């Protein structure tokens, strides 16, 4: 796995050496001797995280932070600021300038590493999160599924997809469609908590596609809860007329006029209990097949593996 790159900026050569010694076995370390050099190296090497001293020549730590936050290509990089002072004013100035965390010198190497790991994880999640629902996106989903595969424990992955969402979106508009997407995210999270417990992961693939990963034993209960909550909530997003009729008129992807019932949700459950699952792509392929089968039935339902277990 490629090492993350850390830029350390400090005018004290001893501190640079200590940081280099602490970090170089785990990270690709780039060093700078002052704020100006730090900015130039950040622009040249695009680091994954920056550690900077507060007081430096040419450009102070807060000044460096402000310049980095102005640069659209560098503004997302997490920054940890170091200082030899314990003054709360310095901490506030550093945070206000754009630093993400703060550490007072002298520091324990283990403490610095813990802060780095925490901030990298948080930043990765934020960058990957779906902008509409703020749920973990595709990179986080793949990491989660890979971890479940490698654990060797029984697990299940539920692929959730809305039926007749395009027709709803076409008639009611994108803003209403976005409300449906956010409502679905809340429903899946609620079902995961109530029926699945703390070991359920929920992600947003994109559009109206979601995924949850859980212990195999609770996957059916989570799916049933999702369906119950969705079917109870979705009709409220239609007009009284459409809700009373039980359908809307729209056009399919080929431009043909169609009459479609109210939205439903389909779930395909992939499990490693009755088959060997070796990689994430395999999970996705099986999930797509199951979801397609589930969508062929004109109601909310779930399908588990290829055994035809549906509700």
N, C-alpha and C positions, 0 to 999 in steps of 0.2 A: 504494500500500500504506500502511495506517495506521502511523504512527510509534509505536514503543514509548515508554512514559512512564517517565521516570526521576525519582525524588525524590532531591534532594541536600540534605543536612542538615549545616550547618557554621556556627559562630558567627563565623567570620572572613569578612567581606564580600569580601576579595580572593580567597580560595579559592573562594567561591561564584561570583564573576565568571569566574575561570579555568575552573572546571568548566562553567559555562554556555556560555562561548565554545567550549570543546572539544566539547561534546555537542549543542548546540542545533540544529546543521545536520542531525544524524542522528536525534535523539530529541526527544520532547516533554518539556521540562524543567520540573519544579516545584521551587521552592526553599523551604527552611525555615531559620530562624536559630538554632534550638536543638532539643534532643531532644524536648521537650514539643510544640513546634510541628510537628516532624517526624512524631510519632505521630498528631497530629490530622489532618495533611494526608494521611498514608498511609490513614487511615480514610475520609477524604473522597474521595480521587481514585483509590485502589486502583492504585498504580503497578506496573509490570512488574519494576522493579528499584530498589533503594534503595542510595545511597552515603551513608555517614554518617561524621562525624568521631568520634574516640575520646573526646576531652575536650571537653565542652560544658556550658553552664549548664542549669539546670532538670532535664535528664535526660542522662546520659552516653551514649556510643555503646553500650556493653554493656547498659545499662539499657533503651535503646530496643530493642535486639535482643530482650531477654527479653520485653518487652511485646508486640512483634510476634509472637513465637513462641507466645504465649498465645492470640492471636486466631485462631480457626479460618479466618476469611476472609482473613487476611493472612499466616498462618504459612508459606505456600509461597513467598513472595516472596524472591528471592535478595538477599543483602545483602553489599556490599563496604565494609569499614571502613578509614578513612584515619587516620593518626596521624603526628605530627611526631617521635615517639620511635622509636628502633630497639630498644627493650627487648623481648626475647623474651617476657617476662612479659605485656606488653600484648597481644602477638599471641595468646598462649594464652588470655588472658581474653576477648578478642574472639571467638575461635573457639568457646570454651566457652559464650559467651552466645548463640551462634546465627549468627554471621557466616559467610558461605560463602567469603569471600576477604579478603585483607588487603593493603594497599598503604601504603608509607611515603612521607610527604611530605619533600622535593619529588619529584614523579613526572613521567615523560615522558607527554604526552598519548597518544602511540601505545601505550604500555604499558597505560594505563588502558582505552583502546578495545579492545585485544586481550583484556584480562581480561573486560570487559563482554560482548564477543561470545562468548567461550568459556563464560561462566557462563549466558548466555541460551540458548545451544544445548543445554547440558547440562540445564538446567531444563526446556526444552521437551520434550526426549526423555524425561525422567523423568516428566513429567506425562502424556505421551501413551502411555507404555509400558503394555502389557497387564500387569495385576497378577499374573497367574498365571505367564506365561512370561517377562515383562520384555522381550519383543521390542517393537520399534516398533509403535505402533497406527495407527489410520486416518489421522490428520493427517499423520504422518510418511510413511505409504505414499503418500498423494496427492502430497506434496511430491517424493518420490523419483520417482514415475512422471512427474510434470510435468517434472522436470529431465531425465529420459531422453527424453521427447518433444521438448523444446526443443533438446536436443543435436544432433538430426538423425542420430545414429549408429544402426546396426542394434542393436535390443534385443529382448528377449522377456520376457514376464511370465507366470509360472506360477501359476495359481490352484489351490490344493490343498485337498481336502475329504475327510473320512473317510466311508466308507460303512458303514452299519449301526451307527453310533456310538450313536444313541438307544437301540437295543435293548440294547446293551452297558451303557449308563448305567443303564437301567431295572433290569436284572438285578443288576449288580454294585455300583451305588451311585455317588454323585457323587465320593467320594474316589478310587475306582478310575478313574472317568472323568477326573478331573483329572490323574491319573498318566499316562493315555493322551495327554492333550493335551500335557503336558510332555515325554513321550517323543517325540511327533511333532515338537515344536519342536527337540529335540536332533538328531533324525534329519535334518531339513531343513537345519539349520545345518551338520551334519557333511557332508552331501552337497554343500552349497554350497561348502564349503572344499575338499573332496577333488576334486570334479568341475568346479567352476566357477571357482575361483581367487578373488583378492581383490576383484574387481569385482561380486560378487553381494550383493544386498540381500535380507534376509529380514524379513518383517513378519507380525504376527498380527492378522487382521481381527477375530477374536472367535470364541468357541466352538471348533468344530473346523475353522475356515476359516483358511488361511494363504496367504501370497503370497511369491513370490520374483521378483526382477527381475535380469536378467543380460544379458551380451552374447548376441546371438542364436546365435552359434556353439556355445555351451556349454549351452544350455537343455535339449536332448535328453539330454545326458549327466547333467545335474543331476537331471532327472526320473527317468531310469532308476536312478540311484543311490538316490534317495528311495524308489522302489518296492522295490528290492532290500533295503534296510535295513529298511523297514517290514514287508515280508512275512516277513523273518527274525525280527523282534522281536515283533510283535503277538501271535502265538500264546502267548507266555509269560505274557500277562496273563489268560489263561483258566484255568479249573480243568482238571485232568487229564481229567475226564469230558467236558467241553465240547470241549476240544482234540482228544480222541480221536474224538469224534463228528463234529467238523468243522462243527457248527452249534449254535445255541441257539434256544429257543422263547421268543417274546415277543409283544408286541402292536404293531401299526402305529399311525399317527397317528389312524386311524379307529376304533381299539379292536378290530380284528380280530386273532385269533391267527395268528401267522406263524412259519414256520421259516426262520431266516436263517443264512447261512454266517458265518464269522469275518470280522472287520473287514478292509477293504481301503482303499486310498487312490486317489482319482481326481484327475487333474491336467489342466487345460485351459491350453494355451500360446497366448498372443496375441503376435504378432510384427508389426513394422513393415516386414519385409523384402519381403513380397509385397502389401502394402496400405498405404495412407497412414493413419497414426494421428494425429489432430489434437488430441484432448483425453482426459483421464483417464476421463471417463464412458464414452467409446467403448471403452476398454480393458476396463472393468468389464462392459459389456454383452456384448462378445464372449466374455470369459472365462466369464461365467455360462452362456452358450449352450454353449460347448465342454465345460465341466465337467458340465453336464446330460447331454450326449451320452456323456461318459466314464463317468458313473455308471450309465448304462443297461446297461453291460457288467459282468457279475458277477465282476469280478476287479480287482486293482490295474492301472491302465493310465493312459496319458496320450494326449491328443489335441491335435494342433497345427493351429491355424487351422481351415479347413474342408476340408482335403485328406485327412482320414481317416487320418492317420499316427498309429497307436496301437501300444502294446506291451502 
